[in-house]
Amino acid sequence: MITVEEAFEKFRQRLELSQTESDNAKKRHMEVRECIRASFDIDRDFLTGSYARHTKTKPLKDVDIFFVLGEKEKHWRDKPPHEVLDAFEACLAKKYGKSAVDPGRRCVTVEFEKNTKDEEGKVLSIDTVPAFELQDCYEIPDRDLGKWIKSDPEIHAEQSTAKNKELGGKWVPLVKMIKRWNRSTDKPIKPGFLIEVMAQGLVDAPFTTYPSEVRRFFAAALDGLSQDWPDPAGYGPPVSDQMSPELIKKAVEILRNAEKKAALAVHFEKQGKQGEALAIWREIMGRYFPTS
């Protein structure tokens, strides 16, 4: 039987992208980029979000692409932000079909595997984000707020890299584990980026072990969810603005339950009951967590 420590290392490896997934992601995002480039004046486009920061979990959903609009597209900036999103939606729908394209708050999503039950090795969706470049950051459309908001995904990436280095390369795997837990419990913390932002503030050196740090995050997040978590780049609205009082209450309940189970798993491990500890961790973390 494997130990808890060995199981978490195996869990870490399982959350890494396979070569098949990496190749499929590249094929998909290059195809989407070509579609948008063919219909819009694009200065440049680049991958952003958790995929670019290496904190994306399996299955691959919402791979983000930033499209920096060129001079010929400046007229969109003087219109309501939903109009450029609608234009992106119409462009993508011509290629992928209307049923495969979903308008989002700040992006338009192409869903490749909308009804699949076999998620392994596939890219399920890609998010396209129109943007204008300013002197010090970018502006992107926000459908819900009805205005253009400032953002800088490149700063987010720099901060993620720095935090991961500070914690000896273990911060990124930890974030992926917590995101995997979040997905396996019907995403009580929204959006997934909020987990990264919270982990920036709640996870400090020295890093101990993955099970200990996961449990510590659960405990710290119980209070952390009641806080506002601003955009790390200092531009956009709070990353936590989706967490209504009702959602916070629900998330706290789920976190408290997870923390109690994690404490029990640690207790069993200390007693040498590896099997019982592994079974509980599997219950907490979901189907990717190994028990053998």
C-alpha positions in Angstrom: 0.0 0.0 0.0 1.3 3.5 -0.8 1.7 6.1 1.9 -0.3 9.4 2.0 2.8 11.3 0.9 3.3 8.9 -2.0 -0.4 9.3 -2.9 -0.1 13.1 -3.0 2.9 12.8 -5.3 1.0 10.5 -7.6 -2.0 12.9 -7.4 0.4 15.8 -8.4 1.6 13.8 -11.4 -2.0 12.9 -12.5 -2.9 16.6 -12.6 0.0 17.3 -15.0 -1.0 17.6 -18.7 -0.2 14.6 -20.9 1.5 15.0 -24.2 -1.8 14.2 -25.9 -3.6 16.9 -23.9 -0.8 19.4 -24.7 -0.9 18.6 -28.4 -4.6 18.8 -28.5 -4.6 22.1 -26.6 -2.1 23.6 -29.1 -4.1 22.4 -32.1 -7.4 23.8 -30.7 -6.1 27.2 -29.6 -4.2 27.8 -32.9 -7.4 27.0 -34.8 -9.4 29.5 -32.7 -6.7 32.1 -33.1 -6.7 31.8 -36.9 -10.5 32.1 -36.9 -10.5 35.4 -35.0 -7.5 36.8 -36.9 -9.3 36.2 -40.2 -12.2 38.5 -39.2 -10.5 41.1 -37.0 -7.5 43.4 -37.1 -5.4 41.7 -34.3 -2.1 43.3 -33.2 -1.1 40.2 -31.3 -2.7 37.3 -29.4 -1.4 35.3 -26.5 -2.4 32.6 -24.0 -3.4 33.8 -20.6 -5.2 32.5 -17.6 -4.5 29.4 -15.6 -3.3 27.4 -18.7 -0.6 29.9 -19.3 0.3 30.1 -15.6 0.4 26.2 -15.5 -2.3 26.1 -12.8 -5.0 24.6 -15.0 -6.5 21.3 -13.8 -8.0 18.4 -15.7 -10.1 18.2 -17.7 -8.9 21.1 -19.8 -11.7 23.8 -19.8 -11.6 27.5 -20.4 -8.1 27.8 -22.0 -7.8 31.6 -22.3 -6.6 33.6 -25.3 -6.1 37.4 -25.2 -6.7 39.1 -28.5 -5.2 42.6 -28.6 -7.3 44.5 -31.1 -5.6 46.7 -33.8 -6.1 50.2 -35.1 -9.0 49.2 -37.4 -11.0 47.9 -34.4 -10.7 51.1 -32.3 -14.4 51.9 -33.0 -15.5 49.1 -30.6 -14.0 51.0 -27.7 -16.7 53.7 -28.1 -19.5 51.2 -28.0 -21.1 49.2 -25.2 -18.7 46.3 -24.4 -21.2 43.6 -25.2 -21.1 44.6 -28.9 -17.5 43.5 -29.4 -18.3 40.3 -27.5 -21.3 39.8 -29.8 -19.1 40.3 -32.8 -16.6 37.6 -31.5 -19.6 35.3 -30.9 -20.9 35.7 -34.5 -17.4 35.1 -35.9 -16.9 31.9 -33.9 -20.4 30.7 -34.5 -19.8 30.7 -38.3 -17.0 28.2 -37.9 -18.1 26.1 -34.9 -21.9 26.5 -35.0 -24.1 28.6 -32.7 -24.7 25.8 -30.3 -21.0 25.4 -29.6 -20.4 29.1 -28.8 -21.4 30.6 -25.5 -21.2 34.4 -24.6 -19.6 35.0 -21.3 -19.1 38.0 -19.0 -15.7 39.0 -20.4 -15.1 36.5 -23.1 -16.7 34.2 -25.7 -16.3 30.5 -25.2 -16.0 27.8 -27.8 -17.1 24.4 -26.5 -15.5 21.5 -28.4 -16.8 18.6 -26.2 -20.0 19.9 -24.9 -21.8 16.6 -24.1 -18.9 14.2 -23.9 -18.6 11.8 -21.0 -15.0 11.0 -22.0 -13.0 14.0 -20.9 -9.6 12.5 -20.8 -6.9 13.9 -23.1 -9.3 16.5 -24.6 -9.6 20.3 -24.6 -13.2 20.9 -23.7 -13.4 24.7 -24.3 -11.5 27.8 -25.1 -12.2 31.4 -24.0 -11.5 34.3 -26.4 -11.0 37.7 -24.8 -11.0 40.9 -26.9 -8.7 43.6 -25.5 -7.2 47.0 -26.1 -3.7 47.8 -25.1 -3.1 50.9 -23.0 0.3 52.3 -21.9 0.5 50.3 -18.7 -2.2 47.6 -19.0 -5.1 46.4 -21.1 -8.9 47.1 -21.2 -11.3 44.2 -21.7 -15.1 44.3 -22.0 -17.3 43.4 -19.1 -20.8 42.5 -20.1 -22.3 42.5 -16.6 -20.8 45.9 -15.6 -21.6 47.4 -19.0 -18.1 49.0 -19.2 -14.5 48.4 -20.2 -12.3 47.4 -17.3 -8.6 47.4 -16.9 -6.6 44.1 -16.6 -3.1 42.8 -16.9 -2.8 39.0 -17.2 1.0 39.3 -17.6 1.3 40.7 -14.1 -0.8 37.8 -12.9 1.6 35.4 -14.5 4.7 37.1 -13.0 3.2 36.9 -9.5 2.3 33.3 -9.9 5.9 32.5 -11.1 7.4 34.4 -8.2 5.2 32.7 -5.6 6.0 29.3 -7.0 9.7 30.0 -6.9 9.4 31.2 -3.3 7.8 27.9 -2.3 10.3 25.7 -4.1 8.1 24.9 -7.1 5.3 23.4 -4.9 2.8 26.3 -5.0 1.6 25.6 -8.5 0.9 21.9 -7.8 -0.9 22.9 -4.6 -3.1 25.3 -6.4 -3.9 22.6 -9.0 -4.9 20.2 -6.2 -7.2 22.7 -4.5 -8.7 23.6 -7.9 -9.3 19.9 -8.5 -11.0 19.7 -5.1 -13.1 22.7 -6.0 -14.3 21.2 -9.2 -15.1 17.8 -7.6 -17.3 19.6 -5.1 -19.3 21.6 -7.7 -17.1 24.7 -7.6 -18.1 26.4 -4.3 -15.4 28.9 -4.9 -16.0 31.0 -8.0 -14.2 31.9 -10.2 -11.3 29.4 -10.2 -8.9 32.3 -10.3 -10.1 33.3 -6.8 -8.4 30.2 -5.5 -5.1 31.3 -7.0 -5.5 34.8 -5.5 -6.4 33.4 -2.1 -3.4 31.0 -2.3 -1.1 34.0 -2.9 -2.1 35.5 0.4 -2.9 32.4 2.5 0.0 30.0 1.7 3.3 31.1 3.1 6.8 29.7 3.4 8.1 27.4 4.7 6.1 24.9 2.7 5.6 21.7 4.7 3.8 18.8 2.8 1.0 18.7 0.3 -1.6 17.2 2.7 -0.7 19.7 5.5 -0.9 22.6 3.1 -4.2 21.5 1.6 -5.6 21.2 5.1 -4.2 24.6 6.1 -5.7 26.2 3.0 -9.2 24.8 3.9 -8.9 26.3 7.4 -7.6 29.6 6.3 -10.1 30.0 3.5 -13.0 29.7 6.0 -12.2 33.2 7.2 -10.6 34.3 3.9 -13.9 34.0 1.9 -15.4 36.8 3.9 -12.8 39.2 2.6 -12.7 41.1 -0.6 -9.9 39.8 -2.9 -8.8 42.6 -5.2 -7.3 42.1 -8.7 -3.6 41.2 -8.0 -2.6 43.6 -10.9 -4.5 46.4 -9.1 -6.7 47.3 -12.0 -10.0 45.4 -12.3 -12.9 44.8 -10.0 -12.4 42.3 -7.0 -11.7 38.8 -8.1 -14.2 37.8 -5.4 -17.1 39.8 -6.8 -19.0 36.6 -7.8 -19.1 35.4 -4.2 -22.5 36.6 -2.9 -23.3 36.1 0.8 -25.3 33.0 -0.1 -22.4 31.5 -2.1 -20.0 32.4 0.7 -22.2 30.6 3.2 -22.4 27.5 1.1 -18.7 27.5 0.4 -17.8 27.9 4.1 -20.0 24.9 4.9 -18.2 22.8 2.2 -14.8 24.0 3.3 -15.5 23.3 7.0 -16.5 19.8 6.1 -13.4 19.3 4.0 -11.2 20.6 6.8 -12.8 18.2 9.3 -12.3 15.3 7.0 -8.7 16.3 6.4 -8.0 16.5 10.1 -9.4 13.0 10.5 -7.2 11.8 7.6 -4.1 13.3 9.3 -5.2 11.6 12.6 -5.4 8.2 10.9 -2.1 8.7 9.1 -0.4 9.4 12.5 -1.9 6.2 13.8 -0.4 4.3 10.9 -3.8 3.6 9.3 -2.7 4.5 5.8 -5.7 2.8 4.1 -8.2 4.8 6.2 -6.3 8.0 5.6 -6.1 7.4 1.8 -9.8 6.6 1.6 -10.7 9.9 3.3 -8.4 11.9 1.1 -9.9 10.3 -2.0 -13.4 11.3 -0.6 -12.1 14.9 -0.2 -10.0 15.4 -3.3 -12.1 13.4 -5.9 -11.5 10.7 -8.4 -8.0 11.7 -9.5 -6.6 11.0 -6.0 -5.1 7.5 -5.8 -5.6 5.0 -3.1 -3.1 2.4 -4.3 
